[in-house]
Amino acid sequence: MTDSPLAARSRHIATIFFVSLAGLLLEVAYTRIVSFKLWYYYTYLVLGLALLGIGSGGIFVVVWPRIRQAATDRVITTCALLGAVFIALGELIVGWFPINTIKIWDYGKATSYANLGALVAISFTLFVSFIMIGVIVAVLLGRAEDRVNRFYFADLIGAALGCALAIPLIWWLGPPQVVMLAAVVLALAAVVARPRIGVPSVVAGGLAVVLLLTVTNVVRLPEIQVEGGKNQPIRPAA
């Protein structure tokens, strides 16, 4: 049984709201994690990589015919599930990955290359976390046609709510838990996009429940490993 065009459009508007909410929760939470793990000025790296990831998702929609030809609900469900998994794995990688950015400046030494590689790996993980959000937003806005104003309004409201809730949630739950909450919201977006009982909705619902266990600390997340450079005195310039 298929939805009416009005019902499908309402689901898609709700979906873009949830996706934008997840994206802003994720971005703000990662600025806190990265500033704690590395140094405060690396928060700008998070903002740039978030924009790059979302923008790259839009580019993938343009250059990849398979995405353009696929049904909207299928694209949303697949990307939302993948995005939730990428976000959850990304938090574990970013929080755990050992790094010492001070040693990057020891040019020519093996430790310089090793820590530069670690920074690249963390940056790539952050970048990947936002790609699926960009794909979903691009697909929904690109297919909204004459109703694009309503989709864009829902997108802005979701982003605004994410900004408003991020700081209180970080204070209440903790930054890693807010990252996992963003993954939960993205999994719920997959349920909203395909509410009919079936494999995709069951997988999305199950994933949301599992991730929610980490948000509520029923399952404890690993402690964030602070970079080694913060434990070393910074040598004064010659």
KOLDOLO-341128 format. One record per residue: residue in one letter; residue number from 1; y, z, x of N, C-alpha, C in turn. Coordinates in nm, 3 decimals, padded with zeros to 5 digits. Atoms other than C-alpha are relative to their C-alpha. Example, Ala and Ser with C-alpha at 12.3 -4.5 7.8 and 13.67 -1.06 7.14 Angstrom:
<nodes>
(node A,1,(-00.119,00.000,00.089),(-00.450,00.780,01.230),(00.120,00.000,00.090))
(node S,2,(-00.119,-00.006,-00.082),(-00.106,00.714,01.367),(00.109,00.073,-00.077))
</nodes>
This chain:
<nodes>
(node M,1,(-00.120,00.000,00.085),(00.000,00.000,00.000),(00.124,00.000,00.089))
(node T,2,(-00.119,00.013,-00.084),(00.333,-00.108,00.150),(00.120,00.066,-00.067))
(node D,3,(-00.121,-00.061,00.052),(00.667,00.063,00.111),(00.093,-00.107,-00.057))
(node S,4,(-00.107,00.087,00.045),(00.955,-00.088,-00.079),(00.101,-00.015,00.114))
(node P,5,(-00.101,00.015,-00.106),(01.236,-00.224,00.141),(00.094,00.119,00.011))
(node L,6,(-00.090,-00.115,-00.002),(01.455,00.071,00.039),(-00.067,00.120,00.067))
(node A,7,(00.073,-00.113,-00.060),(01.187,00.328,00.134),(-00.017,-00.020,00.149))
(node A,8,(00.018,00.029,-00.143),(01.119,00.156,00.466),(00.131,00.019,00.075))
(node R,9,(-00.131,-00.016,-00.065),(01.491,00.146,00.546),(00.036,00.147,00.013))
(node S,10,(-00.029,-00.144,-00.006),(01.526,00.517,00.463),(-00.080,00.066,00.111))
(node R,11,(00.083,-00.056,-00.108),(01.236,00.600,00.696),(00.055,-00.037,00.136))
(node H,12,(-00.052,00.045,-00.129),(01.390,00.395,00.974),(00.132,00.069,00.034))
(node I,13,(-00.123,-00.074,-00.024),(01.727,00.565,00.931),(-00.032,00.143,00.045))
(node A,14,(00.042,-00.134,-00.042),(01.554,00.904,00.954),(-00.058,-00.004,00.141))
(node T,15,(00.062,00.013,-00.133),(01.363,00.780,01.260),(00.106,-00.007,00.109))
(node I,16,(-00.102,00.013,-00.104),(01.674,00.678,01.453),(00.078,00.131,00.016))
(node F,17,(-00.061,-00.133,-00.009),(01.825,01.018,01.370),(-00.082,00.090,00.091))
(node F,18,(00.086,-00.086,-00.081),(01.526,01.200,01.521),(-00.005,-00.046,00.145))
(node V,19,(00.007,00.053,-00.136),(01.511,00.971,01.824),(00.127,00.034,00.077))
(node S,20,(-00.126,-00.034,-00.066),(01.879,01.024,01.904),(00.011,00.150,00.026))
(node L,21,(00.003,-00.146,-00.019),(01.838,01.399,01.854),(-00.085,00.035,00.121))
(node A,22,(00.089,-00.026,-00.114),(01.547,01.399,02.099),(00.065,-00.042,00.131))
(node G,23,(-00.062,00.051,-00.122),(01.739,01.191,02.351),(00.107,00.091,00.055))
(node L,24,(-00.107,-00.088,-00.047),(02.039,01.424,02.367),(-00.053,00.137,00.041))
(node L,25,(00.062,-00.125,-00.044),(01.825,01.739,02.379),(-00.060,-00.016,00.139))
(node L,26,(00.065,00.027,-00.128),(01.633,01.583,02.666),(00.103,-00.011,00.112))
(node E,27,(-00.099,00.023,-00.104),(01.941,01.475,02.858),(00.070,00.129,00.042))
(node V,28,(-00.071,-00.123,-00.033),(02.124,01.807,02.835),(-00.094,00.100,00.068))
(node A,29,(00.095,-00.094,-00.061),(01.812,02.011,02.916),(-00.030,-00.038,00.144))
(node Y,30,(00.029,00.044,-00.137),(01.742,01.800,03.224),(00.119,00.025,00.094))
(node T,31,(-00.113,-00.033,-00.087),(02.096,01.853,03.354),(-00.010,00.144,00.047))
(node R,32,(00.016,-00.141,-00.039),(02.022,02.226,03.352),(-00.115,00.017,00.098))
(node I,33,(00.116,-00.012,-00.088),(01.680,02.187,03.514),(00.033,-00.052,00.140))
(node V,34,(-00.029,00.062,-00.130),(01.803,01.956,03.789),(00.105,00.079,00.076))
(node S,35,(-00.102,-00.079,-00.071),(02.111,02.167,03.867),(-00.058,00.130,00.054))
(node F,36,(00.066,-00.121,-00.048),(01.883,02.471,03.902),(-00.097,-00.033,00.113))
(node K,37,(00.102,00.036,-00.100),(01.608,02.296,04.099),(00.063,-00.056,00.126))
(node L,38,(-00.066,00.062,-00.115),(01.834,02.089,04.326),(00.137,00.065,00.018))
(node W,39,(-00.137,-00.050,-00.011),(02.211,02.123,04.348),(00.080,-00.051,-00.119))
(node Y,40,(-00.073,00.029,00.124),(02.472,02.111,04.074),(00.045,-00.146,-00.009))
(node Y,41,(-00.054,00.135,00.005),(02.604,01.768,04.174),(-00.105,-00.104,-00.035))
(node Y,42,(00.104,00.094,00.042),(02.266,01.608,04.099),(-00.006,-00.015,-00.152))
(node T,43,(-00.005,00.019,00.146),(02.341,01.655,03.728),(00.056,-00.138,-00.035))
(node Y,44,(-00.054,00.134,00.025),(02.540,01.331,03.752),(-00.109,-00.105,00.014))
(node L,45,(00.114,00.090,-00.014),(02.220,01.163,03.864),(-00.079,-00.006,-00.131))
(node V,46,(00.071,-00.004,00.128),(02.055,01.276,03.539),(00.072,-00.087,-00.103))
(node L,47,(-00.076,00.077,00.098),(02.334,01.126,03.330),(-00.014,-00.150,00.025))
(node G,48,(00.013,00.141,-00.034),(02.315,00.796,03.516),(-00.138,-00.054,-00.031))
(node L,49,(00.137,00.045,00.025),(01.937,00.774,03.493),(-00.032,-00.003,-00.148))
(node A,50,(00.019,00.003,00.145),(01.945,00.859,03.122),(00.058,-00.129,-00.059))
(node L,51,(-00.062,00.125,00.047),(02.186,00.572,03.057),(-00.078,-00.122,00.047))
(node L,52,(00.078,00.111,-00.052),(01.982,00.344,03.281),(-00.130,-00.017,-00.078))
(node G,53,(00.125,00.009,00.074),(01.660,00.429,03.099),(00.019,-00.054,-00.140))
(node I,54,(-00.025,00.047,00.136),(01.805,00.379,02.752),(00.042,-00.147,00.002))
(node G,55,(-00.040,00.140,-00.011),(01.973,00.056,02.860),(-00.114,-00.092,00.036))
(node S,56,(00.116,00.080,-00.038),(01.653,-00.069,03.022),(-00.092,-00.023,-00.120))
(node G,57,(00.080,00.018,00.122),(01.470,-00.008,02.694),(00.054,-00.113,-00.085))
(node G,58,(-00.060,00.111,00.075),(01.717,-00.240,02.522),(-00.026,-00.135,00.066))
(node I,59,(00.028,00.125,-00.072),(01.666,-00.503,02.793),(-00.144,-00.044,-00.021))
(node F,60,(00.140,00.035,00.023),(01.288,-00.485,02.750),(-00.019,-00.065,-00.136))
(node V,61,(00.010,00.060,00.134),(01.333,-00.563,02.381),(00.045,-00.146,00.004))
(node V,62,(-00.055,00.136,-00.006),(01.536,-00.871,02.469),(-00.094,-00.095,00.076))
(node V,63,(00.075,00.091,-00.087),(01.312,-01.013,02.744),(-00.150,-00.003,-00.028))
(node W,64,(00.144,-00.007,00.024),(00.969,-00.916,02.610),(-00.029,-00.049,-00.142))
(node P,65,(00.022,00.055,00.134),(00.872,-01.145,02.318),(-00.099,00.080,-00.084))
(node R,66,(00.100,-00.075,00.075),(00.576,-00.927,02.223),(00.061,00.115,-00.079))
(node I,67,(-00.069,-00.107,00.073),(00.809,-00.642,02.126),(00.078,-00.059,-00.117))
(node R,68,(-00.081,00.060,00.106),(01.037,-00.872,01.927),(-00.086,-00.049,-00.117))
(node Q,69,(00.087,00.054,00.105),(00.741,-01.016,01.734),(-00.081,00.107,-00.072))
(node A,70,(00.083,-00.106,00.059),(00.569,-00.683,01.660),(00.070,00.061,-00.121))
(node A,71,(-00.055,-00.067,00.118),(00.615,-00.499,01.331),(00.081,00.122,00.043))
(node T,72,(-00.091,-00.109,-00.036),(00.893,-00.240,01.336),(-00.073,00.134,00.007))
(node D,73,(00.070,-00.129,00.001),(00.670,00.054,01.240),(-00.096,00.013,00.117))
(node R,74,(00.093,-00.004,-00.114),(00.418,-00.038,01.508),(00.075,00.028,00.130))
(node V,75,(-00.079,-00.022,-00.122),(00.685,-00.054,01.778),(00.048,00.145,00.007))
(node I,76,(-00.053,-00.136,00.002),(00.837,00.277,01.671),(-00.111,00.101,00.030))
(node T,77,(00.109,-00.097,-00.018),(00.504,00.460,01.650),(-00.052,-00.001,00.142))
(node T,78,(00.052,00.010,-00.136),(00.374,00.329,01.981),(00.097,00.056,00.103))
(node C,79,(-00.099,-00.045,-00.098),(00.696,00.391,02.171),(00.029,00.149,-00.013))
(node A,80,(-00.025,-00.142,00.019),(00.751,00.735,02.015),(-00.113,00.083,00.059))
(node L,81,(00.114,-00.072,-00.058),(00.401,00.848,02.111),(00.001,-00.006,00.152))
(node L,82,(-00.007,00.014,-00.145),(00.431,00.708,02.462),(00.117,00.081,00.056))
(node G,83,(-00.117,-00.075,-00.047),(00.778,00.858,02.496),(-00.024,00.149,00.002))
(node A,84,(00.031,-00.144,00.003),(00.656,01.204,02.392),(-00.090,00.039,00.116))
(node V,85,(00.090,-00.028,-00.111),(00.376,01.187,02.648),(00.074,-00.008,00.133))
(node F,86,(-00.076,00.015,-00.124),(00.609,01.061,02.922),(00.094,00.119,00.022))
(node I,87,(-00.092,-00.114,-00.012),(00.858,01.340,02.850),(-00.075,00.126,00.042))
(node A,88,(00.079,-00.120,-00.032),(00.590,01.611,02.860),(-00.048,-00.004,00.144))
(node L,89,(00.046,00.012,-00.138),(00.441,01.481,03.184),(00.118,00.004,00.097))
(node G,90,(-00.117,00.003,-00.086),(00.788,01.423,03.326),(00.054,00.139,00.030))
(node E,91,(-00.048,-00.137,-00.023),(00.888,01.787,03.278),(-00.086,00.071,00.103))
(node L,92,(00.091,-00.063,-00.097),(00.581,01.901,03.470),(00.024,-00.054,00.140))
(node I,93,(-00.021,00.062,-00.131),(00.647,01.653,03.751),(00.133,00.045,00.060))
(node V,94,(-00.132,-00.036,-00.052),(01.019,01.724,03.784),(00.005,00.147,00.038))
(node G,95,(-00.004,-00.142,-00.029),(00.970,02.100,03.769),(-00.085,00.039,00.120))
(node W,96,(00.093,-00.039,-00.106),(00.678,02.111,04.013),(00.027,-00.067,00.133))
(node F,97,(-00.005,00.083,-00.120),(00.760,01.837,04.265),(00.077,00.071,00.111))
(node P,98,(-00.070,-00.067,-00.112),(00.843,01.999,04.604),(00.098,-00.094,00.067))
(node I,99,(-00.104,00.082,-00.062),(01.160,01.874,04.766),(00.098,00.090,00.074))
(node N,100,(-00.107,-00.066,-00.073),(01.428,01.974,05.015),(00.104,-00.106,00.032))
(node T,101,(-00.097,00.108,-00.016),(01.731,01.749,04.979),(00.085,00.015,00.126))
(node I,102,(-00.078,-00.019,-00.123),(01.906,01.905,05.280),(-00.064,-00.077,00.116))
(node K,103,(00.071,00.067,-00.109),(01.639,01.758,05.507),(00.010,-00.153,-00.008))
(node I,104,(-00.020,00.144,00.008),(01.715,01.407,05.379),(00.100,-00.046,00.105))
(node W,105,(-00.106,00.038,-00.094),(02.015,01.411,05.611),(-00.043,00.008,00.146))
(node D,106,(00.052,00.002,-00.137),(01.796,01.460,05.920),(-00.054,-00.140,00.029))
(node Y,107,(00.037,00.141,-00.011),(01.796,01.085,05.977),(-00.100,-00.025,00.112))
(node G,108,(00.097,00.042,-00.099),(01.504,00.929,06.158),(-00.123,00.087,00.009))
(node K,109,(00.115,-00.090,-00.006),(01.268,01.222,06.106),(-00.091,-00.023,-00.120))
(node A,110,(00.097,00.020,00.107),(00.952,01.217,05.897),(00.037,00.080,-00.124))
(node T,111,(-00.038,-00.082,00.115),(01.085,01.500,05.678),(00.111,-00.065,-00.082))
(node S,112,(-00.106,00.070,00.071),(01.388,01.288,05.592),(-00.059,-00.103,-00.096))
(node Y,113,(00.062,00.102,00.084),(01.173,01.002,05.462),(-00.084,00.063,-00.112))
(node A,114,(00.085,-00.066,00.099),(00.935,01.240,05.283),(00.084,00.056,-00.115))
(node N,115,(-00.083,-00.059,00.105),(01.212,01.419,05.095),(00.081,-00.106,-00.075))
(node L,116,(-00.064,00.111,00.071),(01.392,01.095,05.019),(-00.098,-00.061,-00.100))
(node G,117,(00.102,00.050,00.092),(01.067,00.971,04.867),(-00.020,00.092,-00.118))
(node A,118,(00.012,-00.097,00.109),(01.042,01.293,04.665),(00.115,-00.014,-00.098))
(node L,119,(-00.116,00.018,00.088),(01.394,01.239,04.532),(-00.013,-00.127,-00.083))
(node V,120,(00.024,00.125,00.073),(01.306,00.881,04.437),(-00.103,00.022,-00.111))
(node A,121,(00.105,-00.026,00.100),(00.992,01.003,04.258),(00.056,00.080,-00.118))
(node I,122,(-00.062,-00.079,00.107),(01.191,01.264,04.060),(00.095,-00.088,-00.081))
(node S,123,(-00.094,00.089,00.069),(01.457,01.005,03.977),(-00.074,-00.099,-00.089))
(node F,124,(00.078,00.096,00.079),(01.196,00.755,03.859),(-00.060,00.068,-00.123))
(node T,125,(00.056,-00.074,00.113),(01.035,01.021,03.640),(00.106,00.023,-00.107))
(node L,126,(-00.109,-00.017,00.095),(01.370,01.098,03.478),(00.033,-00.131,-00.071))
(node F,127,(-00.030,00.132,00.055),(01.437,00.728,03.428),(-00.103,-00.041,-00.106))
(node V,128,(00.106,00.041,00.092),(01.100,00.663,03.261),(00.006,00.080,-00.130))
(node S,129,(-00.003,-00.085,00.119),(01.151,00.953,03.019),(00.090,-00.055,-00.110))
(node F,130,(-00.097,00.048,00.099),(01.435,00.766,02.846),(-00.026,-00.144,-00.045))
(node I,131,(00.019,00.141,00.031),(01.297,00.411,02.832),(-00.042,-00.021,-00.145))
(node M,132,(00.052,00.021,00.135),(01.104,00.444,02.505),(00.105,00.032,-00.106))
(node I,133,(-00.110,-00.029,00.092),(01.406,00.600,02.336),(00.089,-00.123,-00.013))
(node G,134,(-00.082,00.121,00.002),(01.606,00.292,02.434),(-00.065,-00.114,-00.076))
(node V,135,(00.072,00.106,00.073),(01.338,00.058,02.299),(00.011,00.021,-00.150))
(node I,136,(-00.003,-00.028,00.143),(01.326,00.230,01.961),(00.139,-00.023,-00.058))
(node V,137,(-00.137,00.016,00.050),(01.705,00.243,01.920),(00.037,-00.148,-00.005))
(node A,138,(-00.033,00.142,-00.004),(01.740,-00.123,02.022),(-00.071,-00.076,-00.112))
(node V,139,(00.075,00.069,00.106),(01.468,-00.237,01.780),(00.059,00.032,-00.137))
(node L,140,(-00.051,-00.037,00.132),(01.608,-00.041,01.486),(00.140,-00.057,-00.025))
(node L,141,(-00.133,00.056,00.019),(01.969,-00.144,01.541),(-00.003,-00.152,-00.007))
(node G,142,(00.008,00.146,-00.001),(01.870,-00.503,01.614),(-00.056,-00.057,-00.129))
(node R,143,(00.060,00.048,00.124),(01.675,-00.531,01.288),(00.066,00.058,-00.125))
(node A,144,(-00.066,-00.063,00.115),(01.916,-00.337,01.067),(00.077,-00.099,-00.086))
(node E,145,(-00.073,00.105,00.070),(02.105,-00.653,00.970),(00.128,00.055,-00.063))
(node D,146,(-00.126,-00.040,00.063),(02.376,-00.577,00.712),(00.011,00.151,-00.020))
(node R,147,(-00.003,-00.145,00.015),(02.283,-00.206,00.708),(00.019,00.070,00.135))
(node V,148,(-00.011,-00.057,-00.134),(02.359,-00.152,01.077),(00.096,00.118,00.004))
(node N,149,(-00.095,-00.112,00.001),(02.651,00.078,00.992),(-00.069,00.131,-00.035))
(node R,150,(00.072,-00.122,00.037),(02.414,00.329,00.828),(-00.092,00.046,00.112))
(node F,151,(00.087,-00.035,-00.112),(02.172,00.315,01.119),(00.083,00.060,00.114))
(node Y,152,(-00.084,-00.050,-00.110),(02.451,00.364,01.370),(00.056,00.137,-00.033))
(node F,153,(-00.050,-00.131,00.041),(02.591,00.654,01.168),(-00.109,00.106,00.020))
(node A,154,(00.110,-00.094,-00.020),(02.248,00.824,01.168),(-00.024,00.025,00.148))
(node D,155,(00.014,-00.013,-00.145),(02.225,00.757,01.542),(00.105,00.097,00.056))
(node L,156,(-00.108,-00.086,-00.048),(02.562,00.927,01.602),(-00.020,00.145,-00.047))
(node I,157,(00.022,-00.135,00.052),(02.476,01.225,01.378),(-00.112,00.069,00.077))
(node G,158,(00.109,-00.057,-00.078),(02.146,01.278,01.561),(00.044,00.040,00.139))
(node A,159,(-00.050,-00.032,-00.134),(02.319,01.262,01.898),(00.095,00.120,-00.002))
(node A,160,(-00.094,-00.111,00.010),(02.595,01.498,01.786),(-00.075,00.132,-00.023))
(node L,161,(00.077,-00.121,00.026),(02.341,01.748,01.652),(-00.074,00.043,00.127))
(node G,162,(00.067,-00.032,-00.126),(02.149,01.727,01.980),(00.095,00.069,00.097))
(node C,163,(-00.099,-00.063,-00.088),(02.466,01.809,02.174),(00.033,00.141,-00.048))
(node A,164,(-00.038,-00.131,00.054),(02.549,02.097,01.941),(-00.112,00.103,00.017))
(node L,165,(00.113,-00.093,-00.005),(02.200,02.251,01.953),(-00.051,00.025,00.141))
(node A,166,(00.063,-00.007,-00.133),(02.114,02.192,02.318),(00.029,00.132,00.071))
(node I,167,(-00.036,-00.122,-00.075),(02.305,02.485,02.472),(-00.059,00.126,-00.065))
(node P,168,(00.065,-00.118,00.060),(02.196,02.749,02.216),(-00.151,00.001,00.019))
(node L,169,(00.145,00.006,-00.017),(01.837,02.627,02.242),(-00.041,00.029,00.144))
(node I,170,(00.028,-00.030,-00.141),(01.847,02.637,02.623),(00.011,00.150,00.025))
(node W,171,(-00.019,-00.144,-00.016),(01.978,02.993,02.606),(-00.115,00.077,-00.065))
(node W,172,(00.102,-00.071,00.078),(01.714,03.094,02.349),(-00.141,-00.027,00.053))
(node L,173,(00.136,00.038,-00.037),(01.406,02.902,02.465),(-00.018,-00.018,00.151))
(node G,174,(00.011,00.037,-00.140),(01.477,02.789,02.823),(00.000,-00.151,00.014))
(node P,175,(-00.009,00.146,-00.017),(01.541,02.439,02.963),(-00.134,-00.074,-00.007))
(node P,176,(00.127,00.074,00.009),(01.173,02.338,03.015),(-00.051,-00.008,-00.144))
(node Q,177,(00.045,-00.001,00.138),(01.094,02.438,02.657),(00.081,-00.097,-00.087))
(node V,178,(-00.083,00.094,00.076),(01.387,02.231,02.526),(-00.042,-00.144,00.031))
(node V,179,(00.055,00.133,-00.033),(01.250,01.928,02.714),(-00.125,-00.026,-00.084))
(node M,180,(00.120,00.015,00.081),(00.917,01.986,02.540),(00.034,-00.013,-00.148))
(node L,181,(-00.044,00.013,00.139),(01.101,02.028,02.209),(00.046,-00.143,-00.028))
(node A,182,(-00.039,00.141,00.015),(01.253,01.682,02.264),(-00.124,-00.088,-00.018))
(node A,183,(00.125,00.075,00.016),(00.897,01.550,02.303),(-00.059,00.023,-00.139))
(node V,184,(00.048,-00.030,00.135),(00.800,01.726,01.977),(00.077,-00.082,-00.103))
(node V,185,(-00.083,00.075,00.094),(01.091,01.564,01.793),(-00.035,-00.148,00.005))
(node L,186,(00.036,00.141,-00.012),(00.994,01.223,01.929),(-00.137,-00.027,-00.064))
(node A,187,(00.129,00.014,00.067),(00.634,01.275,01.813),(00.016,00.004,-00.151))
(node L,188,(-00.026,-00.005,00.144),(00.766,01.370,01.469),(00.064,-00.130,-00.049))
(node A,189,(-00.058,00.130,00.037),(00.966,01.045,01.469),(-00.110,-00.102,-00.025))
(node A,190,(00.114,00.090,00.024),(00.633,00.863,01.496),(-00.063,00.028,-00.135))
(node V,191,(00.054,-00.035,00.132),(00.510,01.052,01.189),(00.090,-00.053,-00.110))
(node V,192,(-00.095,00.050,00.100),(00.826,00.963,00.997),(-00.010,-00.151,-00.013))
(node A,193,(00.008,00.146,00.003),(00.792,00.598,01.095),(-00.126,-00.051,-00.068))
(node R,194,(00.126,00.041,00.063),(00.431,00.581,00.972),(-00.063,00.122,-00.069))
(node P,195,(00.046,-00.121,00.067),(00.375,00.860,00.716),(-00.137,-00.010,-00.064))
(node R,196,(00.132,00.015,00.062),(00.056,00.715,00.573),(-00.108,00.062,00.089))
(node I,197,(00.108,-00.062,-00.075),(-00.258,00.902,00.675),(-00.080,-00.108,00.072))
(node G,198,(00.072,00.096,-00.083),(-00.424,00.714,00.958),(-00.004,00.050,00.142))
(node V,199,(00.013,-00.042,-00.140),(-00.500,00.729,01.327),(00.136,00.026,00.065))
(node P,200,(-00.129,-00.025,-00.067),(-00.136,00.691,01.445),(00.067,00.130,-00.047))
(node S,201,(-00.066,-00.120,00.051),(-00.001,00.963,01.215),(-00.075,00.126,00.039))
(node V,202,(00.079,-00.117,-00.040),(-00.288,01.201,01.296),(00.022,00.031,00.147))
(node V,203,(-00.024,-00.019,-00.144),(-00.242,01.147,01.671),(00.140,00.057,00.023))
(node A,204,(-00.137,-00.048,-00.017),(00.134,01.196,01.641),(00.013,00.144,-00.045))
(node G,205,(-00.005,-00.138,00.048),(00.093,01.512,01.433),(-00.070,00.096,00.094))
(node G,206,(00.073,-00.084,-00.094),(-00.168,01.653,01.671),(00.076,00.020,00.129))
(node L,207,(-00.079,-00.011,-00.123),(00.049,01.577,01.972),(00.119,00.093,-00.020))
(node A,208,(-00.113,-00.087,00.029),(00.347,01.748,01.807),(-00.042,00.146,00.000))
(node V,209,(00.049,-00.138,00.005),(00.140,02.061,01.744),(-00.031,00.052,00.140))
(node V,210,(00.034,-00.041,-00.137),(00.009,02.072,02.102),(00.126,00.027,00.081))
(node L,211,(-00.125,-00.018,-00.075),(00.358,02.028,02.247),(00.077,00.121,-00.051))
(node L,212,(-00.070,-00.116,00.056),(00.495,02.292,02.010),(-00.053,00.131,00.059))
(node L,213,(00.056,-00.119,-00.063),(00.261,02.543,02.175),(00.072,00.033,00.130))
(node T,214,(-00.075,-00.025,-00.123),(00.455,02.498,02.499),(00.142,00.044,-00.030))
(node V,215,(-00.136,-00.040,00.038),(00.789,02.534,02.319),(00.003,00.148,-00.036))
(node T,216,(00.006,-00.140,00.045),(00.683,02.869,02.170),(-00.064,00.093,00.103))
(node N,217,(00.060,-00.078,-00.111),(00.527,02.985,02.501),(-00.139,00.053,-00.030))
(node V,218,(00.142,-00.030,00.019),(00.181,03.013,02.350),(-00.078,-00.054,00.121))
(node V,219,(00.048,00.057,-00.126),(00.096,02.783,02.642),(00.116,00.004,00.098))
(node R,220,(-00.108,-00.021,-00.096),(00.303,02.880,02.945),(00.017,-00.122,00.090))
(node L,221,(-00.031,00.109,-00.091),(00.473,02.607,03.141),(00.014,00.055,00.142))
(node P,222,(-00.018,-00.047,-00.139),(00.472,02.629,03.523),(00.147,00.028,00.030))
(node E,223,(-00.136,-00.031,-00.042),(00.777,02.782,03.683),(00.060,-00.119,00.076))
(node I,224,(-00.068,00.106,-00.074),(01.035,02.538,03.817),(00.005,00.036,00.147))
(node Q,225,(00.000,-00.023,-00.144),(00.996,02.506,04.193),(00.135,-00.041,00.057))
(node V,226,(-00.133,00.025,-00.054),(01.343,02.540,04.344),(-00.014,-00.065,00.137))
(node E,227,(00.010,00.072,-00.126),(01.406,02.308,04.635),(00.022,00.092,00.119))
(node G,228,(-00.004,-00.084,-00.118),(01.366,02.451,04.982),(00.138,00.011,00.063))
(node G,229,(-00.132,-00.002,-00.061),(01.720,02.363,05.086),(00.088,00.113,-00.050))
(node K,230,(-00.082,-00.109,00.053),(01.863,02.637,04.864),(-00.029,00.132,00.068))
(node N,231,(00.035,-00.122,-00.071),(01.689,02.896,05.075),(00.039,-00.004,00.148))
(node Q,232,(-00.038,00.015,-00.141),(01.837,02.770,05.401),(00.152,-00.001,00.012))
(node P,233,(-00.144,00.006,-00.021),(02.187,02.820,05.537),(00.043,-00.143,00.033))
(node I,234,(-00.052,00.134,-00.026),(02.393,02.502,05.540),(00.079,00.002,00.129))
(node R,235,(-00.066,00.001,-00.129),(02.500,02.418,05.891),(00.142,-00.053,-00.011))
(node P,236,(-00.138,00.050,00.007),(02.878,02.380,05.932),(00.013,-00.131,00.076))
(node A,237,(-00.022,00.128,-00.067),(03.006,02.041,06.029),(00.053,00.023,00.140))
(node A,238,(-00.042,-00.014,-00.140),(03.058,01.993,06.402),(00.149,-00.036,00.013))
</nodes>
